[in-house]
Amino acid sequence: MSNYAKGRIAIAECQRCGFRYRLSQLSSDGQYPNVLVCRDCWSKKNEAEYPINLTDATALYRPAPDLDAVNSRVLANTTPIADITFPGPGQPFFGGGT
């Protein structure tokens, strides 16, 4: 027969605070898995240490075109080319006066 203490009466020390508890009341710490700690000293794993969830979809399966963007690239049939004004020499193209 072995001379080890039974789990229900074994006494252990919390490895953080040093108080004595029954071994059944101590649990493995969430931050450091090989450290037995009491309920008050237990801390969960830091959120920054969890792996990043990369299962999020990055593209749509069948996207619909953006109609505003498509229509902005097309000149209306009623706009004659002669009415479109372009900046003259020395004038900025995009509104900046630099």
Backbone hydrogen bonds, N-H to C=O, Kabsch-Sander energy under -0.5 kcal/mol:
donor,donor_aa,acceptor,acceptor_aa,energy
9,I,6,K,-0.9
10,A,6,K,-1.2
12,A,21,Y,-3.1
14,C,19,F,-2.8
15,Q,36,L,-2.5
18,G,14,C,-1.2
21,Y,12,A,-2.9
23,L,10,A,-2.4
24,S,7,G,-0.5
25,Q,22,R,-1.7
26,L,22,R,-0.6
26,L,23,L,-0.9
27,S,37,V,-2.5
29,D,32,Y,-0.6
29,D,35,V,-2.5
30,G,43,S,-0.8
31,Q,43,S,-0.8
35,V,32,Y,-1.5
36,L,34,N,-0.5
37,V,27,S,-2.7
37,V,35,V,-0.6
42,W,38,C,-0.9
49,E,46,N,-1.5
50,Y,47,E,-1.1
54,L,52,I,-0.9
67,L,65,P,-1.0
70,V,66,D,-1.9
71,N,67,L,-2.6
72,S,68,D,-1.5
73,R,69,A,-0.6
73,R,70,V,-0.9
74,V,71,N,-0.9
79,T,76,A,-1.5
83,D,80,P,-1.2
84,I,81,I,-1.2
85,T,83,D,-0.5
91,Q,88,G,-1.7
